[in-house]
Amino acid sequence: MAQEWNLERLRAMPVHDRAGLYRNACRLAHTPQGAALKKLLEAAGLPFSEAAALTLDDPISVRMHEVINSPEGRAAAIEATKAGLPAMAGIDPLLQVALGVDYGSHNQGTNTAGWLVGQLMQTLGYRKDGEKPLPAHCVAKTAAMWK
């Protein structure tokens, strides 16, 4: 950890390499260099993730489930569907607010969210009816349509 770390170097790293660096910084947080690097990584607001894909028991997935199945999430999904958009168009902005940099394609978070939204819509009695691109403000790019 003798290297000098800065935001530019952290931004240039792959997300999974940042996860390893963070793990090492935590292990060495009792040293001044380790503590400084840990603080820099946490303050940077950049994603770092151990695995390429989230598991359903990952805290990020659990939080997604809570947001999607909340009264606000259900209403957003139904409203988007009634407007002729994928249900995900209503959910995606809620996930952006709730998860910040933890929501994205870097950890297959958009796929996990899409699957969870699909579970919600099926529970509500909707049937899948193709796919459609999502609006530009969404992190996810395409999502299922529901009828």
DASUL-V405312 format. One record per backbone hydrogen bond with DSSP energy under -0.5 kcal/mol. CO is the residue of the C=O (numbers start at 1). NH is the residue of the N-H. If there is no record, write none. Layout:
# DASUL-V405312
co = [CO:CO]
nh = [NH:NH]
This chain:
# DASUL-V405312
co = [3:6:7:8:9:10:14:15:15:16:17:18:19:20:21:22:23:24:26:28:28:31:32:33:34:35:36:37:38:39:40:41:41:55:58:59:60:61:62:63:64:65:67:70:71:72:73:74:75:76:77:78:79:80:81:86:87:87:88:91:91:92:93:94:95:96:99:100:102:104:104:104:105:107:108:109:110:111:112:113:114:115:116:117:118:119:120:121:122:127:130:130:132:135:141:143:144:145]
nh = [5:10:11:12:13:13:18:19:49:20:21:22:23:24:25:26:27:28:29:31:34:35:36:37:38:39:40:41:42:43:44:45:46:58:62:63:64:65:66:67:68:69:70:74:75:76:77:78:79:80:81:82:83:85:84:89:90:91:92:94:95:96:97:98:99:100:102:103:104:107:109:110:108:54:112:113:114:115:116:117:118:119:120:121:122:123:124:126:125:147:129:145:143:138:134:132:87:129]
